[in-house]
Amino acid sequence: MKLILKLIAGILAGILFGLFAPDVLVQILITMKALISQLIGFTIPLLILFFVTSGIANLPKNSGKLLGKTVGLSYLSTMGAGAMAYLVAGQVLPSMLHSSAEVSEAARTLAPLIDLKIPPIMGVMTALAVAFIFGLGITATNSEHLRKLSDEGRNIIELFLAKVMVPSLPFYIAGVFADMTVKGTVFSTLKTFTLVLVLIVVLHWLWLTFQFISTGALLGRSPLKLLKTMLPAYVTALGTMSSAASLPVTLRQTQENGVKKPIANFVVPLCANIHMSGSAISITSVCVAVILVTGNATVPSFLEALPFIGMLGITMVAAPGAPGGAVMAAVGLLGSMMGFTEAMIGLQIALHLAQDGFGTACNITGDGALALWVDKFADDAVSTEPETATAAASSEQTA
């Protein structure tokens, strides 16, 4: 909640600076925004490299099919949520935001005082490819040295995000909004923020409804009762904006829904790191809104955006647990696959942080639904084993 308050303060400060401050002060703020933007661009490939490598290398190896089913369900849920949100946002937002991108005739442009470039050491797709090769390689060879290196690299990047990048985001957002105020687009953008935020929350609940209706149909149980049991976890995540902080409540409510304790202890912590359906909804919806509000009248078709949505589902595995971690992990894809500029990325981060608690709440509530699916699959697997053993014994007797 402190981050949200700082974000709001950054937005207000940026607007006030853009409206009333001398040009040189606005340029200082815009310069800070440009420097932080360069730092974000430099950090993203490192974040993806170390987080994805470490995530793959540290997946449990003694869980067999249970692990594969959990990871598969998590990816399908995350990608499906992103695809649903992109389809709905692409249909709804153009009519809602048709005049949002209009720029005032009195618009000015102020350049940063210093133009400092910090090129990343590798591209985003290169970082993803290297991460998958080394992550799978570490798992196959059981290389403790490389696993330790990837874990320590992840810890360093996570510390850098927590101590430098996240605290600097309010200044970055202030620079973004000062720049928009100078250009005359800030108030239409704020109107857009409100509309998109409402749409995102509605889409979160649509996806949760789909998840629990399908789960209820699978188990022959009331979807409403299953979802009602998970509500304490939803409220906890809404307040903490952290899957990790919500974990004890999520585990308790998942077990109350009838999931066996060993299954819940395995699935819920794993899904807290790899199942990001709420974040995928937020990122894809905001992506469409940013394209529209920055004056691009043509939103890429669903088929054109599908590779981005598919890669987004994979990239969510790399998302750190800090508030805003999901959008920071997705920034590289937005730039490389959707053609986002620095200003567009600034808007994406600002709006995502404003609803981060809702995205986290959707993520962890959905974890409870996935745990029920995995528990059902585990029961089915166990129930078929005695039948197989009996058939084998009968055939042996006949022989």
N, C-alpha and C positions, 0 to 999 in steps of 0.2 A: 504493500500500500504506500510505503514511502516513495518507491520509484514512481508510482502513478501520480502522486502529489508533485514530485519534482518534474515529471513530464508536463503536467498541467501548468506549473510555474514557468517551464521553458517555453511553452506555447504562448502564454500571456506576455512573457518578457519579449519574445520575438516580435509579437504584434505591436507592442508599445514602442519598441526600438524602431521598427519599420515606419510607424506613424509619426513619432515625435523626435527621435534622436537625430543628431547631426550625421551626415553621410559617413564621416570617418568612423564613428562608433558602430554604425551598421556594418561597415566594411570589416571591422575587427571581428564582429560576430560571424560574418560570412566567411572570413578567413579561418576561424576556428572550425566552422562546419566543413570547409574544404580539407583541412588537415586531418580531422577525425575521419572523414570519408576515405581519404587515402589509407589511413591506418586500418580501417575496416576492410578495405579491399585487399590489403597485404595479409591480414590475419585469417580471412576466410579459408583459403586453401590449406593453411596449417591446421585450422580447426577441423576441417573435413579429413585431412590426412591422418591426424592422430586419433580423433574420436572414432572414426569408422574402423581404422585398423585395430584399435584397442577393443572396440565393441565386438567385432567379429572374433578376435583372438580370445576373448574372455567368455564367450558363450559356453554354457555348460556342455560337457562332452559326453556325460554318462546318461543323458536323458533320451537319447535316440529319437524315436518317432514323435514323442511328446514335444520335444523342442521344435522339430520341423513343423508340426501342426500349429504350435503357438506362434512361431515366426510367420508362417504362411497366412494365418488368420489375421495377424496384426497388419501385415503389409496389404492384404486385400481390403481390410477395413479402412486403413489410412488412404489408400489410393482411391477406393470407392467413394469415400467422403469428399476427397478433393475433386473427383470427377463430377459428383452430384452438385457441389457448390459452384463449380465453374459453369456448368450447364444452366443452373438457375440464375446466377449472377449475370451471365451473358444475355439472358432473356429479360431480366427485370431491371438491371441498373441502367442500360442505355436510355430508357424512357424516363427514368427517375432523374438522371443526371444530364439530360440533353443540353442544359444551359450552364452547367457547372464550370466548363472550361473556358468560358468567355473571359478575355483579358481586357482590363480597362484601357481606354485610349491614352490615359495619362501615365501608363506604366513606364517605370524606369528600370535600368539594369545597373547594378553595382558589382564590380569585380573584386575578388579577394586581393588583399594587399600583397600576399606572397603566394606564388604558384609553385608549391613543392610537390614533386611526384615521388611516390614510394611504390615502385612496381612490385607486384607479388613474385615470389620465386618460382611459381608454376601456376598454370591455369586450373580452374575448378575441375574440369573433366579429367585432367591429368592427375590431380590429387585424388579424385574418386577411384580412378583406375589403379593407381599405386596402392591405395588403401585396401582395395579388394584383393589385389595380388598378395600383398604382405600379410593381410589378416588371415586369408585362407592358408597361406604358406606357413604361418606361425602355428595355426591349428593342426596342419598336416604333419609338420616336423617337430612340434612341441618345443619350439625354440624359446627357452626361458629368457635369454638375453634380449631378443627382439621384443618379446612380450613386455618385459620390464621397460625397455626403451619406449615402446608405444604408450604404456601406462604413464610413465613419467612425463613424456611429451604432452599427453592429454592433461595431466595435472597442471603443468606449466601454463598451457593455453587457457585452462579453466580459471586459474589464478589471475591471469592477465585480463580475462573477460570480467571477472568479479571486481578486480581492483582498479582497472583502468578504463575498459571499454564501456561497461554498464554505467559507472558514475559519470562518464563524459557524455552519455546520450542526451541528457537534458540540454546541454550546451549545443549539441549537434541539432536537436530539434528546434532550439531557439533560433539558430542560424537559418534553418530551413524556413521557418515561419517569418523571420525578418525579411528574407529574400522574397517570399511570396507576397508579403505586405507591400514591399517596394514595387513589385510587379503588378499589384492590384488584383491578385487572385485569392487572397487569404480568406475572405468571408464566404465566398462560394465554396471553397474547400472545406471550411468548418461545417457548412450545411451538409456537404457530402459525407463528412465523417459521421454525423448523427444518423443519416439514412443507412449508411453501410453497417454501422454498429448494430442497429436494430435487425437488419437482414441477417447478419452473422449469427446473432443469438437465436433467431428463428431457425436458421439452418442447423445449428447445433442440436436443437430439440427435435427437428425432423429426423436427423440421423440417429439420435438416441432412440426415438420412437421406432424407427426401422429396425435397429439392432435388437431391441427388447421384444418387439412383435415377432421377429424371426426366431429369437431364442425361445420365446414362449411356445411358438408352434413346434419347434424341435423337441421341447421337453414336455409338452402337453400341460403347461402351467400358465397362470395368469400373467401376462406381460406387465400389467399395471402393478401387481404386487411385487414382482421382481424389481421394477424400476423404483417403486416407493421405498423398498429396502435399501437401495443404493443412494437415496437422496442425502443422507448425512455425509457421505463421501463427497457428493457434488458440492454441498455447502462449504465443507472444509476446504476443498480445493479452490473454491471461489474466493475465500478469504485469504488463504496462504499463497495462492498463485504458484504452488509447488507440488509436483507429483510426489516428491520424496517426503515432504512434511505431511502429506495426506495419507501416506502409505498405511499407517496403523489402522486408521478408520476404514480405508478401502478393504484391507484384509478382513477386518471384523465383519463388515457388511457383506462381503463376498461369501464368507462362511455362513452367515445367517441365511443367505439364499440357497444353502444346501450344498455348496462346493466343499469337497473333502479337504481337510486341512493341508495335507501334503501337496495337493494340486494347487490350492490357493497360494501356499508359500512359494511355489515355483512360478506360477503364471503371473500373479499380480506384480511382484517386483520386476520381472522381466518386461512385462507390458508397460510398466511405468517408464521404461527407457526406450521402447521401440514402437509402441502403439500411440500414434499422434493424430487420430482422426479429427479432433477438434482443431488442432493447429493447422492441419491441411485445409480444412474448411475456411479458416480465417485467412490463410495466406492466399489461396486461390481467389476468394471473394474480393479481398483487398487489391489483388493484382488487377482484376478487371476494373475496379473502381479507379485505380491510379492511372491506368491506360486512358480511361475516359476523361478524368479530371485534368489531365495534362494536355488535352487537346487532340489526342489520337482518336478519331471517330470510329476507326475500325478495330474491333476486338478480334484477335485471332480466333478462327473457328475451333470447335472442340477437337477435331482431328489434328489441327495444327498445334494445339496446346497439349495433346495427349502425351507426347514424349516428355514434356516438362512435368506433367502430373505424375507420370511413372517414375521419373528421377527424383521428384520431390518425396515420394513415398520411401525411396531408398535413403535419401539424405536425412530424413527425420530420425533414422537410426543414430545419426551423428549429433543430433540436437542436444546441447548441454542442458542440465536441469535448472539453470538459472533463469529467472524471469526474462523473457525475450530471447531465450536460447534458440527456439525453433526458427524464428525469423532471421536471426543472425546466420544460422546454418544454411538458410534458403537464399540469402542475398546473392551468393555466387551464381546460382541457377537463374535467378531473376535477371542478372546482368548478362550472362552468357547465352541463355536460351530464349529469354523474352525481350532482350534488348533494352533493359531498364537503364536510364541515365542516373547520374548522382542524385538529381532532384527527385526522381521517381522513387529511388531506393529510400530516400529520407522520408517521403510520405508513407511508404510501405511500413517502415519501422515505427513511425509515430502512431499510425492507426492500429497496428498489431499490438503494440504495448498497451494501448488504451483498453483493449478487450482481452488481455492475456489471461486474466483469471477465469473468464468464461471458457476460453479454449482449453485450459488445463482441467477445468471441471468436466468438460465433455470428454476429454481424454480418459480420465481415471474412472468416470462412470461407465464408459464403454469397456474398460478393463474388466469390470464385473460381468458384463455380458460374454466377453471372450472366455473368461474363466469357466463359465457354465458350459460353453461349447467344448472346451478342452476336457472338462470333467466328464461330459457325456461320451466323448470319443474314448477316453481312458476306460470307462465302464464297459463300452462295447468291445474294446480290445481284450479286456480281462474276461468277459463273458464268453468270448469265442475260444479262449485257450482251453478250458476243460473239454469243450466239444471236440476240438482238434485232437486233444490227448486221448479221449475216449475212442474216437474213430481210429486212431493209430493203434491203440491197444486191441480193438476188435479185429483189425486187419491182421495184427500179429498173431492173435489166437487162431484165426481162420487158417493162416499159413501153417 
